[in-house]
Amino acid sequence: MSYNRLQTMRDNINAIRLVLRLDVEHRNAENALEREILRKYAGFGGLKCILQDANELADAANWSKSDIELFAPTVELRRLIHDYSKDDREFAAYMDSLKASVLTAFYTPAPVIDALATSLRERGVKIKKFLEPSAGQGAFIDSFLKNENYPGAETLVFEKDLLTGKILSALHPSISTEIKGFERIDPEFESYFDVAASNIPFGDFAVADPRYATSKEIAYRQSTKAIHNYFFLKALDSVHEGGIVAFITSQGVMNAASPFVRMELMRRSDLVGAVRLPNNTFSDNAGTDTGSDLYILIEKCARDSN
């Protein structure tokens, strides 16, 4: 089944409409139908149309022929969010947050995550404390915490986008959800988790972490300039010795010209496995053929104090 932008847009709008209504009603998803609507939310990684002006019919003249079918749904999305916002400031915050997610919100197909979670379980990995630093609507949580894998694990998840975070919370009310960036994790969680697993954001996006930015170690300073590098080092700081970091990310992590972050990863951890995923892994789910890799690392030594 090929990626259908119009259907994905419709699914996203339905999920956002529902979660905003749930928010007004001060409740979570309470039945199978509501949970199914929310689970169909796939983010806006393949829907850059939301970056364009779509306030009135005249704006359509500036849209390309390839995107024009998405103009009306984009207008609907903006009006929906505006109608549920308490004021223009909140509306702007929602829209800015969604737009910021466009370059990084590419959701992982469930079979890929299921295979990872099952593989770790079958190899004897125990998870009592689980971290998901870029959770989306919770696909990794669904796979890792299902009955045959790791039910009941203490779980902390992060999702920076405001509306996606609401969907995540409504679907998983029993876990600790932080609707903010991973860089804002409490220091008390350093060396705390058994496993950190996620499809992490990728790109030359700077991360505001003063501790890393002023580190005496060049790898940590450089990691704040590229969010994917930052997530690897921050996750290693968050798992205990012997803990596992299992991340899906762009092939650019290992293909990058600068060696410093890779050298620090080798110093801090043992590579358990590296898999280059097929370029079409995300085609149906997110409409992208960007190459991705899966890396599984085991923390072998704590970070040097600064």
N, C-alpha and C positions, 0 to 999 in steps of 0.2 A: 504493500500500500504506500503510495507516494505521499509526500508532504503536501497538505492542502492548506494554504495560508488562510483562505476564507473560513474554512471550518475551524481552524485553530483560533482565529480571531473570534468567531462566534462562541466557541467553548470558553475562551478567556473572559469574554463579556458576561456570559452566563454565570461563571464562577465569581467574578467580581461583584455582580449584582446581588448574588446570594450572600456572599460574605459581608457586604455592606448592610444588607437587611438583618443578618444575624447579629451584627455589631449593634445595630439600633435596638434589637430585641434582647440584647445582653445574653446570648446563648451560643452554644456550639452546634455543629452539625449533629442532628439527633436521629437521623434515619438513613437507610441505605441510599435513597435517592439523592438526598442532600450531599452525602459523602461522595457519591459518584460524580455529581456536578463539580464539586470542588477538585476532585482528583483529575478531572480532565483539563484543569488549568495547566498550561505548558509554557508560561512565560512569554516574553516578547523578543526573544533572541532572533527569531526569523521574521520579525514583523517591524522592520525599521520605519514603516509608514507612520507610526505614532510620533515620530520626530518631526513630521511635517505639519504645517498649519492646517487645521480642519475645524474652523470655528463657524464658517458660513459657506453657502454654496459657491460663492465666488472664488474661494480658495481652491476648488477643484481644478481650476484652469492651470494651476501650477504643478499639478500632479502628473507623473508620467503615465503612459498608456498601460504599462505593466502593473502599476499600483492602483489605478483608478477604481478597480472593483473593491478596494479596501477603504475608499474614501468614506462612504456612508457608515460602515461599522466604526470607523475611527471617530466620526462625528458623534455617533451614538455612545461610544466609550467615554469621550470627554464630557458629554452632557450627563451621563450616568454618574460619573465621579463628582461632577460639579453639583448635581442635585443632592447628593449625600454628604457633601462637605459642609461644615458649619460656617465657613467663610472663605473668601478668596485666598487667604493665606494657606489654609489647609488644602484647598484644591490645588494650588501651585505646588505644595509639598508632595502631594500624591503624584502629580504629573511629572515633576522633576525626578522623583524617585524611580518611577516606571521608565522614563527616558534613559536614566543612568544605567538601568539594567539591560538595555537593548544589546549592548556589545558583549555581555557575559552570560545571559540567561539562556543556556542551551541545556535542556533537561535530558537526563540519561534514560535510555530504554530499560524497563524493569528487568528483562531477562539478563542483562549485563550485570546489574547490581545483585540479582538473585544468585548468579553464578559466583560472584565474589564472596558474598556472605556465606553461602553454602560451602565453598572451598575452604574458607577459614575455619568454619565449624568442624568440617571433616578432618582437618589437620590438627585438631585439638586446641584451637585458640579459644580461650575463655574470655568473655566480655561481661564484666560487671559494671563498667563505667564507659559510656560511649559518647563520642563527640562528633557532631556533624557541623562543620564551620560555614557551610554555604548550602542551606537545606532546600531552597526552593519550596515546593509544596509538600516535600517529605518523602520522596521516593526511596532514598537510602534508609530512612527510618522504617518504612513499610517492609523493606526486605530484611533488614538486620534484626528487627524486633518481632518478626512473625514467630509463631509458636515453635517451629522446628529449628529455628536458628538461635536467637538470643532474647527470649521473652523476659521482661522484667528488669532489664539492665537500666541502671541510672543513666539518664540521657540528657545532654545539654546540646541545643542546636542554635545556630545563628542564621538569620536571614535579614539582609540589609534593606531590601525593598519593602516599603510600608504595607502595600496591599497584599503582596505575596506572603508577608509575615502574618497578616490576619488570616489568610487561607490556611497557612501552616498551623496556626494556633487552633483554628476551628476544627481541623482534622485530627489534631493530636493534643487534646486538652490536658492530658495527664503528664506530659513531659515539659521540661523547662525550656521555653522558647524565648530567645532574646532577639527582638526586632532591631538589630543594629549590626554594625560591622564586626567581624571576627577580631579585629585589632583592639576592640574594647572589652575583651574577655577579662574577667577579674583575675588579678595576679595569684589569688589563692588556688587557682586551677592549674598552676604550673606543675608539671610532672604528676598529674592526677589521673589521667585516663588510661584505659587499657588499649583502646583502639580509637583512632580518628579516621573517618572514611567519608569521601565526598567526591563530587565532580566540581573541582574548584574553578573559580573565575580565572581568565587568562588575559594578559595584555599589559602594556606599558602604562598602567595606572598607578599613580603614587598612593602609598598608604601612610596615614598619619600615625606613626608609632614613635614617640620621642625616644623611647629607650633604644629601639633599633637604630633610629636615625643618628644617634650620638654614640653608638657602640664603638669600641676600639677595634672591633673586628670588621674588616672590609665587607665580608659576605653579608653581614646583617645590615650594614649601611646601604649596600647596593640592593638588598632585597626590598627595601621600602620604595624603590623606583619601579618595580614590576610586581603586580599583585600575586601572580602565581608563585614566584620565588618566595615571597613573603609568607604565603600560606604553608609552604613546605617547612620553613624554619620555625614558624610559630606553632605548627602542629607538633613538631619534634619537641619543642619546649613544653607542650601541653600533655604529652604522654609520658609515662614513667619509664624507667630503664627496663627494657624488654618489651615495651609497648609498641604497637604497630600503627603506622601511617599508611593508609591505602587510598591513593588519590588518582583520579582520572583527570588528565590535563592535556593541553595541546602538545604536539610534538616539539614545539619551540623550546620547552624546558631543557631538553637534552641537546637540542641543536643550537642553542644560544652561543654566541661568540665568547662572551665572558665566562671564565671557568670558576670564578670564586664561589658562587653559590653551590655549584656541583661539588667542588672540593670540600666545602663545609658539610654537605650532605653525606659524602663518603666518610668524613672524619667522625660525624655524629652517629651514623647509622650503618647497618648492614643491609645490602640490597637482597631481598628475598626473591623478588620476581619483577620482571619488566615485560610488558606485552604491548606490542604496537597493534592497536585496534584497526579494523578495516576502515577505510576512508568514508564508507557509507553508513557507519554505525549510527550516526545522528541524523541521517537523511530523512527518515520517516517521522522522527520525533521532533526535530528542530529545524529541518530544512537546510542543513549545512553539511558539506562534505569535507570540512576541515579535519585533518588527521589528528588523532588523539592517542595517547599512551596511558597505560595503567602501570603505576609503580607501587610496589609494596616494600616498605622499609621497616626495619626493627631498630628502635632506639638503643644504642649501645653505650652512650656516655652522656652525662648531663652537660649542659652548656657551661662554659667557663664563666665565672662571675666577672662583671665589669666594674 
